[in-house]
Amino acid sequence: MPSKFIFLAIIIGFITFTSKNAIAQSRQQQKTDSVLVLVGKYLRTKDADSIYALTGEQFKKTLSLEMFRNVANQQLFPLGQIQQVSLVSFINNKTATYKVLFDVLTMEVLLSLDEKDKLELFYFRPYKIEPVDKAGTVASSNPLKNIQDKKVDSVAKTYIQKINTVGLSIGVLKNGQVSLYNYGETVKGSKQLPTSETLFEIGSITKTFTAAILAWYVNNGKIMLNDPIIKYLPDSVAANPELKDITIVNLINHTSGLPTLPGNFSLQKPYDKVNPYRNYNKQLLFAYLKTCTLNTKPGEHYAYSNLAVGLLGVILEKISGKSFEEMALAIICNPLGMKNTVQHLYPLLTSRFAEVYNDDGLQTVPWDFDVLASCGALRSTVSDLVLYAKANLNDNGLTPLAKAFKLTHDITFNNDARLGLAWHIIVVNGVNYYFHNGGTYGSSSFLAFNKDKKLAVIVLSNASASTDAVGVDILKKLQ
């Protein structure tokens, strides 16, 4: 993107949780929308000082008032007045992306607020035109035999026909009946259709596995949700007074006050920009925690944090004596018969892993994880995630795993966002769904379910283009 359109860029985390405008507005989104209204007001009067007054401390450290005046006069005010605004996405219940029609041209405007509701991210870039459609009709296994098949197909095609998407697997569990649909290719140009056994990166859906593992150990008396995290950290780390009020539940429901990523994240050696979690290890994590400061008081505000859930994984590894992958397999995957859900691909699975593609449809690399594995490291298949969704829908059983799933559904926070343990509650056309999504630089995933409706939808893609709209639109058509 041309640097002349950048006012301030503060890099935030990936492995996304995205709240689309199709989902009910959160309080935080309403606050962000209100700030954009004020920005528009001051644009009309060309009042740079008033816009600057809306910014927070972090912004002001980066850009002085005099510098901002120059930027506003040279780059912002020449765009003219705002004529029309539409919300594109609201990532991590924090970062809003708007399509904004100015007098001169259309821009994307990214805004996020700090804990004092001041502008932290204020970022302009040219609006990116929707990718064009592929020349021919994309291959599919959808039989188009019934109304549900046709409804799913009408949604799937809006995604998979775009030039920057490659493969798509969709699972629908409705009233106990499973339907699986596959579209596109596992590798661009291969004409190899994904199957129910094709493996995809599932990104942050991994966090719901971490939540279930936590619940398992809570129910077994190994750990408590209200335990202070310093109970499980080395003395040299626990000595940091900033950490003393963080509890275990704060880590899994994103209310710890910890940032999205640790401040020394880029110090890993080597730092691979396209595989960014690969070499971030426990030594770096503990070094950061020894001196870190919190953004907000624990338990009061929702702020999505890959760091927090990654740290929870470290704590669970300590109390179990097992790696994150070993816990996931022993507690969840093996009992449910999920034979294709893993962190590390062994040889027999490698051939079934879909190649991954970035936002422009260019091949990239899958992500690898070290110490932060519990925030996004798992790979899975649509058939395995149907088993996982079915177990979550039927959480009234007496087995230890059913009891663990049930605990993950208990609401633990209901303020800026509504969460259980990792699971977010979203509202689609008046219906509440337990939901999580995921995204890496080369994949996108979606999982949502409602027990009363006996409905679950899973969407997996081997491209980074978000699948959220696909998942939400299928829910709308089938609920």
GIZI-V448165 format. One record per backbone hydrogen bond with DSSP energy under -1.0 kcal/mol. NH is the residue of the N-H (numbers start at 1). CO is the residue of the C=O. E is the energy in kcal/mol with one decimal. If there is no record, write none. Layout:
NH	CO	E
NH	CO	E
This chain:
5	2	-1.7
6	3	-2.0
19	90	-2.7
23	20	-2.1
24	427	-1.2
30	26	-2.0
31	27	-2.1
32	28	-2.2
33	29	-2.9
34	30	-2.0
35	31	-1.8
36	32	-2.0
37	33	-1.9
38	34	-1.7
39	35	-2.4
40	36	-2.5
41	37	-1.9
42	38	-2.3
43	39	-1.8
44	40	-1.7
47	42	-2.7
51	47	-1.6
52	48	-2.6
53	49	-1.7
54	51	-1.5
55	52	-1.7
56	119	-2.8
60	56	-2.2
61	57	-1.8
62	58	-1.0
63	59	-2.2
68	64	-2.5
69	65	-2.5
70	66	-1.8
71	67	-2.4
72	68	-3.1
73	69	-2.5
74	70	-2.3
75	71	-2.9
76	71	-1.2
77	72	-3.3
79	76	-1.6
80	77	-1.9
83	101	-3.6
84	101	-1.2
86	99	-1.9
88	97	-3.4
89	97	-1.4
91	95	-2.7
92	17	-4.3
94	91	-2.2
95	91	-2.6
96	111	-3.0
97	89	-2.6
98	109	-2.6
99	86	-3.3
100	107	-3.1
101	84	-2.9
102	105	-2.1
104	79	-2.0
107	100	-2.9
108	125	-3.4
109	98	-2.3
110	123	-3.1
111	96	-2.4
112	121	-1.5
114	118	-2.8
117	114	-2.2
119	54	-3.0
120	112	-3.2
121	112	-1.5
123	110	-2.1
125	108	-2.0
127	106	-1.8
134	161	-3.6
141	182	-2.5
150	146	-2.0
151	147	-2.4
152	148	-2.8
153	149	-2.4
154	150	-2.1
155	151	-1.3
156	152	-3.0
157	153	-2.3
159	156	-1.1
160	156	-2.8
161	157	-1.6
162	159	-1.5
163	132	-2.7
165	162	-1.6
168	183	-2.3
169	460	-2.6
170	181	-3.1
171	458	-2.6
172	179	-2.8
173	456	-2.6
174	177	-2.5
175	454	-2.4
177	174	-2.2
179	172	-2.6
181	170	-2.8
183	168	-2.9
184	139	-2.3
185	166	-2.0
186	192	-2.1
190	187	-2.4
198	195	-1.6
199	352	-2.9
200	380	-3.0
202	378	-2.2
205	202	-2.0
206	203	-1.9
207	204	-1.7
208	205	-1.4
210	206	-2.0
211	207	-2.1
212	208	-1.8
213	209	-2.4
214	210	-2.5
215	211	-2.8
216	212	-2.3
217	213	-2.1
218	214	-2.4
219	215	-2.7
220	216	-1.1
221	218	-1.7
222	217	-2.6
227	224	-1.6
229	246	-2.6
231	228	-1.5
232	229	-2.1
237	234	-1.1
238	234	-3.0
239	235	-1.4
240	237	-2.0
243	240	-1.8
246	243	-1.5
248	227	-1.9
249	225	-2.5
252	248	-1.2
253	249	-1.8
255	250	-2.0
265	262	-1.7
267	264	-1.8
268	265	-1.1
278	275	-1.3
280	277	-1.1
285	281	-2.2
286	282	-2.8
287	283	-2.0
288	284	-2.2
289	285	-2.4
290	286	-1.7
291	288	-1.2
295	257	-3.3
299	255	-3.4
300	297	-1.7
303	254	-2.9
307	260	-2.1
309	305	-1.5
310	306	-2.3
311	307	-2.6
312	308	-2.0
313	309	-1.8
314	310	-1.4
315	311	-2.0
316	312	-2.7
317	313	-2.3
318	314	-1.6
319	315	-2.0
320	316	-1.7
321	317	-2.3
327	323	-2.3
328	324	-2.6
329	325	-2.4
330	326	-2.5
331	327	-2.8
332	328	-1.6
333	328	-2.5
334	329	-2.9
336	332	-1.6
337	334	-1.1
338	333	-2.8
339	337	-1.5
342	379	-1.6
349	346	-2.3
350	346	-1.3
352	349	-1.8
353	350	-1.5
354	199	-2.7
355	186	-1.3
357	442	-1.1
357	462	-1.5
358	362	-3.2
361	358	-2.3
364	356	-2.5
371	280	-1.7
373	370	-1.2
375	372	-1.9
376	373	-1.8
377	373	-2.2
379	342	-3.2
380	200	-2.4
383	196	-1.5
385	381	-2.3
386	382	-1.4
387	383	-1.5
388	384	-2.0
389	385	-2.6
390	386	-2.7
391	387	-2.0
392	388	-1.7
393	389	-2.4
394	390	-1.8
403	399	-2.2
404	400	-1.8
405	401	-2.6
406	402	-2.3
407	403	-1.8
408	404	-1.7
410	407	-1.2
412	419	-2.8
413	419	-1.5
415	417	-2.0
419	413	-2.3
420	423	-2.6
421	408	-2.9
423	421	-1.4
424	435	-2.4
425	418	-2.7
426	433	-2.5
428	431	-2.7
431	428	-1.5
433	426	-2.7
434	449	-2.5
435	424	-2.6
436	447	-2.2
438	445	-1.9
440	443	-1.6
444	461	-1.6
445	438	-2.5
446	459	-2.0
447	436	-2.0
448	457	-1.8
449	434	-2.0
450	455	-2.5
455	450	-1.9
456	173	-2.1
457	448	-2.5
458	171	-2.7
459	446	-2.5
460	169	-2.8
461	444	-2.4
462	167	-1.2
464	357	-1.7
471	467	-2.4
472	468	-2.9
473	469	-2.4
474	470	-2.0
475	471	-2.2
476	472	-2.3
477	473	-1.7
478	474	-1.7
479	475	-2.3
